[in-house]
């Protein structure tokens, strides 16, 4: 990940080894192990398009709730 460091939540070390990568619906999940203490962690990487899709879905749901509460569109 260029420009961003993943920090171990246990020891604060900034290097880790990727043990497994899986493509999920809209993101990539990586299982990592800290190179310093061995703590395991999972990171999720989202593309800009998947984030936009999630935001649009959330806005639609919020609008539906507002219409139910206050009426009209």
C-alpha positions as CSV (number, residue, x, y, z in Angstrom):
1,X,0.0,0.0,0.0
2,X,1.9,3.0,-1.2
3,X,1.6,6.1,1.0
4,X,-0.2,4.4,3.8
5,X,1.2,2.3,6.6
6,X,-0.7,-0.5,8.3
7,X,0.1,-0.4,12.0
8,X,-0.1,-3.5,14.2
9,X,-2.7,-2.8,16.8
10,X,-0.7,-4.9,19.3
11,X,2.8,-3.6,19.0
12,X,2.6,-0.6,16.6
13,X,5.1,-2.1,14.1
14,X,4.5,-1.0,10.5
15,X,5.5,-4.0,8.5
16,X,3.4,-7.1,8.0
17,X,3.3,-10.2,5.7
18,X,0.2,-11.0,3.7
19,X,-0.8,-14.6,4.3
20,X,-4.0,-14.7,2.2
21,X,-5.9,-12.5,-0.2
22,X,-9.6,-13.0,-1.0
23,X,-11.8,-11.0,-3.4
24,X,-15.1,-10.2,-1.8
25,X,-18.2,-8.4,-3.1
26,X,-16.8,-4.8,-3.6
27,X,-13.6,-5.2,-1.7
28,X,-10.4,-7.2,-1.2
29,X,-9.8,-8.8,2.2
30,X,-6.2,-9.5,3.2
31,X,-5.1,-11.6,6.2
32,X,-1.8,-10.3,7.5
33,X,0.7,-11.2,10.2
34,X,2.8,-8.6,12.0
35,X,6.5,-9.1,11.2
36,X,7.5,-8.0,14.7
37,X,5.1,-9.7,17.2
38,X,3.2,-12.2,15.0
39,X,-0.3,-10.7,15.7
40,X,-2.8,-11.6,13.0
41,X,-5.1,-9.0,11.5
42,X,-7.4,-8.5,8.6
43,X,-7.5,-5.5,6.3
44,X,-10.2,-4.6,3.8
45,X,-9.4,-2.6,0.7
46,X,-12.2,-0.8,-1.1
47,X,-12.1,0.6,-4.6
48,X,-13.4,4.1,-5.2
49,X,-16.3,2.8,-7.3
50,X,-17.4,0.4,-4.5
51,X,-17.3,3.2,-2.0
52,X,-19.4,5.4,-4.3
53,X,-21.9,2.5,-4.7
54,X,-22.1,2.1,-0.9
55,X,-22.7,5.8,-0.3
56,X,-25.4,5.9,-3.0
57,X,-27.2,3.0,-1.4
58,X,-27.0,4.6,2.0
59,X,-28.3,7.9,0.6
60,X,-31.3,6.1,-1.0
61,X,-32.1,4.3,2.3
62,X,-31.9,7.6,4.2
63,X,-34.2,9.3,1.7
64,X,-36.7,6.4,1.9
65,X,-36.7,6.8,5.7
66,X,-37.2,10.6,5.5
67,X,-40.1,10.1,3.1
68,X,-41.7,7.6,5.5
69,X,-41.3,10.0,8.4
70,X,-42.1,13.3,6.7
71,X,-44.0,12.3,3.5
72,X,-43.6,13.3,-0.1
73,X,-40.6,13.4,-2.4
